[in-house]
Amino acid sequence: MAEWLYEAGIGENRAALVSRGSIWKARIELEGSAPRVDAVLEARLVDKAAKLIALDGGGEALCDHIPKSVTQGAKLRVRIVREAIPEPGRAKLPKAVPSDDDLSAGPTLLDRITATGLPVCTLRAHEPDALEEAGWSEVLEEAITGEIAFAGGTLRLSPTPAMALFDVDGSGNLETLSVAAAHAVARAIERLGIAGSIGIDFPTLVGKEARNAVAEAIDAALPQPFERTAVNGFGFLQIVRRRSRPSLPELLRADPAGAAARAELRRIERLPPPPPTTHMVTRNIARRLAQQPGWTAELARRIGGATAFTSAGDGMGEGLK
């Protein structure tokens, strides 16, 4: 039976939908990630032409369907319909629409997985690592590198500001390879939370029947709702899914040092006592931990002792506590 595994980590909360020993969905909620989808907030209209609003509590968003009666500088209440999307340079601003609902911070990751009606198992650091047993590190590696293996071939995922692109590589019969790749892409889309515009570059297939078989494999493997094109003569198919949150690859690639630091803290938290007094990390992780002293303080609270983090660039061995 499928169940959610949930872990309140340091700097992030984690959840994985596990069935038959494998992860079907992996989700991460970063510390301080706000505003969340379905949050209802007070805001002020900054620029009506640009649809720009300033949110109470800080930050800006884009707001559609602003009533004509709301003038520039006026207050209005909004509901967040899309969270900020990290991109190289500057993140895409959250999107909002006017709302008359009661103020709300929006559902957390734990709220969202509980609302699915499936069992939720909350994990503790002193227990066996059920997330890792299901393949958590492998999923994170997929998200960061974009290399996704499947029977007979490999997918290469490249998130871009315009769309997420999957390239199919493999050998053997091209129709068999493409159908297997279609199933693998559908599973990866669900597993990594990919939405928005998605392009898939299959091998060039001869004949409409072969191209239809690939499109039908997408329809069978990817849950609705989504829209798609047919596979064109060059083997390209496009999928569009409603986008409300950043995907796992977008989250991790936006701050790879932070992702690596949080993963390292997770490993240390699960070490049997006594806690290590020193721990060697890469220079990038050490630098990132120095920017987040709250993370190391929380680790010390959880494991019952401070750990000094050292790297090869620490010179005389002076560490980070």
C-alpha positions in Angstrom: 0.0 0.0 0.0 1.2 3.5 -0.8 2.1 5.8 2.1 3.8 9.1 2.6 7.1 9.3 4.5 7.5 12.7 6.1 10.6 14.1 7.8 10.9 17.5 9.5 14.6 18.2 8.7 17.0 21.0 9.3 16.5 23.8 6.8 13.9 21.7 4.9 11.0 19.3 5.3 10.9 16.2 3.1 8.1 14.0 1.9 8.1 10.9 -0.3 5.2 8.9 -1.6 6.4 5.3 -1.4 4.8 2.3 -3.0 6.3 -1.2 -3.5 9.6 0.1 -2.0 10.1 2.9 -4.6 9.6 6.6 -4.5 6.7 7.8 -6.8 6.7 11.4 -5.6 9.5 13.4 -3.8 8.8 16.8 -2.4 10.9 19.3 -0.4 9.6 22.4 1.5 12.4 24.8 2.2 12.6 26.7 5.5 11.0 30.1 5.2 9.5 29.3 1.7 6.7 31.8 1.5 4.2 32.8 0.2 2.7 29.3 -0.3 0.1 28.3 -2.7 -3.4 29.1 -1.4 -2.1 31.6 1.1 -4.5 34.5 1.5 -2.7 37.8 2.2 -3.2 41.5 2.4 -1.3 43.4 -0.4 -0.9 46.9 -1.9 -1.2 47.6 -5.6 2.2 49.0 -6.7 1.8 49.2 -10.5 -1.5 48.4 -12.1 -0.2 48.3 -15.6 2.5 45.8 -14.6 0.1 43.9 -12.3 2.7 44.3 -9.5 1.7 44.1 -5.9 3.6 44.3 -2.6 2.6 41.7 -0.1 2.2 42.4 3.6 5.1 40.9 5.4 7.5 41.5 2.5 8.0 40.5 -1.0 6.2 41.2 -4.3 3.9 39.2 -6.6 2.1 39.6 -9.9 -1.7 39.8 -9.7 -4.2 39.0 -12.4 -7.8 40.1 -12.7 -7.3 43.3 -10.6 -10.7 45.0 -10.3 -11.0 48.3 -12.0 -12.1 49.9 -8.7 -8.7 49.1 -7.1 -6.4 52.1 -7.8 -2.7 52.3 -7.6 -1.5 52.3 -4.0 -4.8 50.8 -2.7 -5.0 47.8 -0.5 -6.4 44.5 -1.7 -6.6 40.9 -0.5 -5.1 38.2 -2.7 -4.7 34.4 -2.9 -1.4 33.0 -4.1 -1.9 30.7 -7.1 1.8 30.1 -8.0 4.8 30.3 -5.7 8.1 31.9 -6.7 10.0 29.9 -9.3 13.8 30.0 -9.0 15.7 30.9 -12.2 19.2 32.0 -13.1 19.5 35.6 -12.3 16.2 36.5 -10.7 13.3 34.2 -9.6 9.9 34.5 -11.2 7.7 36.3 -8.9 4.7 34.6 -7.2 1.3 34.9 -8.9 -1.9 35.9 -7.2 -5.5 36.7 -7.8 -7.9 38.9 -5.8 -9.7 37.0 -3.0 -12.4 37.7 -0.3 -11.4 34.7 1.8 -10.1 34.8 5.3 -6.4 35.4 5.8 -4.3 32.2 5.7 -0.7 31.2 5.5 -1.6 28.4 3.1 -1.1 24.7 3.5 2.3 23.3 4.5 3.9 20.3 2.9 2.6 18.2 5.8 -0.9 19.6 5.3 -0.8 18.8 1.6 0.2 15.2 1.9 -2.3 14.6 4.8 -5.0 16.0 2.6 -4.4 13.2 0.0 -6.0 10.7 2.4 -3.1 8.3 2.2 -1.3 7.2 5.4 1.5 9.5 6.6 4.4 8.1 8.5 6.5 10.7 10.3 10.2 9.7 10.5 12.6 10.2 13.4 16.4 10.4 13.2 16.9 7.5 15.6 14.8 5.1 13.5 15.8 3.1 10.5 16.2 5.4 7.5 13.1 4.5 5.5 13.6 7.4 3.1 17.0 6.2 2.1 15.9 2.6 1.8 13.3 3.8 -0.7 16.0 5.6 -2.8 15.9 9.2 -1.5 19.6 10.0 -2.4 19.1 8.5 -5.8 16.1 10.8 -6.5 18.1 13.9 -5.3 20.9 12.8 -7.6 18.4 12.6 -10.5 17.1 16.1 -9.8 20.6 17.6 -9.6 22.3 15.9 -12.5 19.3 15.3 -14.8 20.5 11.8 -15.5 17.6 9.3 -15.2 18.2 5.7 -16.2 15.4 3.4 -17.4 15.4 -0.1 -19.0 17.1 0.2 -22.3 18.2 3.9 -22.2 18.7 7.1 -20.4 16.8 10.4 -20.0 18.7 13.7 -19.7 16.6 16.4 -18.0 17.5 20.0 -18.6 15.3 22.6 -16.8 15.3 25.9 -18.6 13.3 29.2 -18.0 11.1 28.3 -21.0 10.5 24.6 -20.4 11.8 21.4 -18.9 13.5 19.4 -21.6 13.9 15.6 -21.7 16.3 14.0 -24.2 15.9 10.3 -24.9 19.1 8.3 -25.5 19.4 4.5 -26.0 19.9 1.7 -28.4 17.9 -1.0 -30.1 14.4 -0.8 -31.7 13.5 2.9 -31.7 9.8 2.4 -31.2 10.4 0.1 -28.3 12.9 2.5 -26.8 10.5 5.5 -27.3 7.6 3.8 -25.6 9.7 2.7 -22.7 11.1 6.3 -22.5 7.5 7.7 -22.5 6.7 5.7 -19.4 10.0 6.8 -17.8 9.4 10.4 -18.5 5.9 10.2 -17.1 7.2 8.7 -13.9 10.0 11.3 -13.7 7.5 14.2 -14.1 5.5 12.9 -11.2 8.4 11.9 -9.0 10.2 15.3 -9.4 7.1 17.5 -9.4 7.8 18.9 -12.9 5.0 21.1 -14.4 4.6 24.0 -16.8 5.8 23.4 -20.3 7.7 20.1 -20.8 9.4 19.1 -24.0 10.4 15.5 -24.9 12.9 14.8 -27.7 12.3 11.2 -28.7 14.2 9.4 -31.5 12.8 10.2 -35.0 10.1 7.6 -35.6 9.0 6.5 -39.1 5.2 6.2 -39.5 2.2 7.7 -37.7 1.4 4.4 -36.0 4.8 4.4 -34.1 4.4 8.0 -33.1 0.8 7.4 -31.9 2.1 4.5 -29.7 4.5 6.9 -28.0 1.8 9.5 -27.4 -0.6 6.8 -26.1 2.1 5.6 -23.6 2.3 9.2 -22.2 -1.5 9.2 -21.9 -1.5 5.9 -20.0 1.4 6.7 -17.7 0.9 10.4 -16.8 -2.0 11.3 -14.5 -4.4 14.0 -15.7 -4.8 17.0 -15.9 -2.4 17.9 -18.7 -2.4 18.8 -22.4 0.0 17.5 -25.0 0.8 17.7 -28.7 1.2 14.8 -31.0 4.7 13.4 -31.6 5.9 15.4 -34.7 8.0 14.1 -37.5 11.2 15.0 -35.7 10.2 13.0 -32.6 9.3 16.0 -30.4 6.3 16.0 -28.1 5.2 18.8 -25.7 3.2 18.5 -22.5 1.7 21.4 -20.5 0.8 20.9 -16.9 -0.5 23.5 -14.5 2.4 25.0 -12.6 1.9 26.1 -9.0 5.3 25.3 -7.3 8.9 24.9 -8.3 10.0 21.4 -9.2 12.6 19.5 -7.2 15.3 20.1 -9.8 14.6 23.8 -9.8 14.7 23.9 -6.0 18.0 22.0 -5.7 19.8 23.6 -8.7 19.0 27.1 -7.4 21.2 26.5 -4.4 23.3 23.3 -4.8 25.6 24.2 -1.9 22.5 24.6 0.3 21.1 21.3 -0.9 24.4 19.5 -0.2 24.7 21.2 3.3 21.2 20.1 4.3 21.8 16.5 3.1 25.1 16.5 5.1 23.2 17.7 8.2 20.7 14.9 7.7 23.5 12.3 7.6 25.1 13.6 10.8 21.8 13.8 12.6 21.3 10.1 11.9 24.8 9.0 13.2 24.6 6.9 16.4 25.8 8.7 19.6 28.1 10.2 20.7 27.9 13.1 18.2 31.0 13.9 16.3 33.1 16.8 17.6 34.5 17.6 14.1 33.2 16.8 10.7 35.0 17.3 7.3 32.9 18.9 4.5 33.7 20.5 1.2 34.6 24.2 1.1 31.3 25.1 -0.5 29.3 23.3 2.2 31.4 25.0 4.9 30.7 28.4 3.4 27.0 27.7 3.1 26.8 26.5 6.7 28.5 29.7 7.8 25.7 31.6 6.1 23.1 29.6 8.1 24.2 29.5 11.7 20.7 28.5 12.7 21.2 25.1 10.9 24.2 24.1 12.9 22.6 25.4 16.1 19.6 23.2 15.4 21.8 20.2 14.7 23.6 20.7 18.0 20.2 20.8 19.8 19.0 17.6 18.1 22.2 15.5 18.6 23.1 16.9 22.0 26.4 18.5 21.2 28.1 21.0 18.9 30.0 19.8 15.8 32.8 21.8 14.3 32.8 21.6 10.5 36.2 21.7 8.8 37.3 21.7 5.1 40.5 21.5 3.2 40.5 25.3 2.9 40.5 25.9 6.6 44.2 26.5 6.7 45.4 25.7 10.3 42.3 23.5 10.9 40.0 26.3 12.2 36.5 25.0 11.8 32.9 26.2 11.6 30.8 25.5 14.7 
